[in-house]
Amino acid sequence: MLGLLLESRASYGDVVRFRLGPMVLHLVAHPDGIRRVLQECSEQYDKETRSSAKIRGMTGLGLLTANGALWHRQRRLVQPGFRPAAVAGFVARMVDATDAMIEGWRRRAKSSGPFDIASEMMRLTYTIVGRTLFSADVSGDADAVEHAMAVLLAHTYGRLQRIVDLPLAVPTPGNRCFNAALATVDRVVFRILAERRRTDPEHQPEDLLSILLRERDEETGRGMSDEELRNETITLLLAGHETTANSLTWTLYLLARHPEAMDRLSDEVESVLGDRAPAAADLAALSFTERVIREAMRLYPPIWILERRAVEEDEIGGYRIPAGSTVEVSPWVTHRHPDFWEEPERFDPDRFTPERSAGRPPLAYMPFGAGPRYCVGGHFAMTEALVILARVARLARSHRLRLVPGQTVEPLPGITLRARQGVQVTLEPRN
C-alpha cells in the first residue's frame, strides 16, 4: 500500500483517482489541496467514512470518529486537559516512568540479551498515559493491553481492506478474537472510571479524567455520560499510547542506524541539562532533539493516512471531486514529495532548522493532521517524546543501542504505522 501510493503520485500527479468496486477514492498529495480539504473547506469534508465506521467498533462514537455538534462538544470538553500548563505538570511523572524503563535496560546490558524497542515503547507510553491522564497505575495490565491493542488494530484494518465485511456481532473466529480483546481494554477502562468515582471529590487528582468528570458543556450545561467517558478514555489510550509509541520506536531505530546523530543528541542533552532530569521549561532548549523527533515523524508518520468524505461536489487542483466520494490525505506520501523535500528518503534532522524550513508550505508536514481536527494531544505527545528521548540520550553517554544484525525492519501500514516485526536491539557498554 505504501509503495502503491508513492508510485501513484509519482506517475499521475497530486490528485489521483482510484476505483474500488463501487467506491471512488482520491489521493490528494499537494499541500494546496490538503489545505482545502483539512482547513479551508473542512466543513465540506467530514469523517463519515469507512475508516471512521470501522474504528467506531473500537472507540465508539467520540472525538476520533464523531462529526458536527457532537465532535465540537467533545473537543471543548477534552481540550482543557491538554493545555500547556496542564501538560507541564505531567513532566515529572514522564521522567519517573522512563527512568524505571531505562533501569531495566541497564540490567539487560549486563546479560547482553536483545529486546524489542517497539514493545518497550508500547509499555512505557501506556504507563505514562495511565499516570498522567488518569492518575492510575496500569503497569500490571501492560502486557494484556499491548496484545489486545495489536489485535484490535489489525482486525480493524483488515475489515477496512474488505469491500464486503460481516458485522462484529457475527461470531467468526476473527470477530471473536476482536471482541475478546475489546473486553480486555474495556475492563481496564471501566476499572479506572470506577476507582475514580469512589474517590472523594475533594481529593481528586488534577488530571484529564478529573477534567472530563468535572467539565460541563458551555451551551447545554451537561457533562459526559458513562458511555462518552468510556469512548474518550479508549480513544485517548489509543491516540496517546499507540501513536507516540510508534513515533518513538521509529526515532530510536533511526538513531541506532545513525550513531553520529545519537552522539550529537546526547551532547545537546548534557549541555542543557547536565545530570539533572528535564523540567518543562528545559524542553524548548532541546532544539536538535526536537528536530530528530520531527524528522522521524516525517519518515514514519504514526498516522500515515487520513480519510474524509466529500459532503458536496468540489474541485481540487482542477479535478472534480464528486459528492460522496472519499479523499485520502497521506502524510507518508506528502512527507516524501520531492517538490518540498530534498532527498526525501534520507534521515536529516537539520532539514527542520528555521533556515532550511523557510518557504516550505506548512502542510508539506502534518504528523498531527491539520485544521480544526488537528490532534488535541499534539503538544502532550511532543512533550512526552522529548522527555523520553532526553533520558535515553543520557544513557547514551555510557551505552550504545545497536540493531540486532540480520533482522528486517519494515513499516506495517494499519490504523497506525507499526514496525512489522518490531525492532530488536542490544544495549552495549561503551569502551
Secondary structure, 3 states (H helix, E strand, C coil): CHHHHHHHHHHHCCEEEEEECCEEEEEECCHHHHHHHHHHCHHHEECCCHHHHHHHHHHCCCCCCCCHHHHHHHHHHHHHHHCHHHHHCCHHHHHHHHHHHHHHHHHHHHHCCCEEHHHHHHHHHHHHHHHHHCCCCCHHHHHHHHHHHHHHHHHHHHHHHCCCCCCCCCCCHHHHHHHHHHHHHHHHHHHHHHHHHCCCHHHCCCCHHHHHHHCCCCCCCCCCCHHHHHHHHHHHHHHHHHHHHHHHHHHHHHHHHCHHHHHHHHHHHHHHHCCCCCCHHHHHHCHHHHHHHHHHHHHCCCCCCEEEEECCCEEECCEEECCCCEEEECHHHHCCCCCCCCCCCCCCHHHHCHHHHCCCCHHHCCCCCCHHHCCCCHHHHHHHHHHHHHHHHHHCCCEEEEECCCCCCCEEECCCEEECCCCEEEEEECC
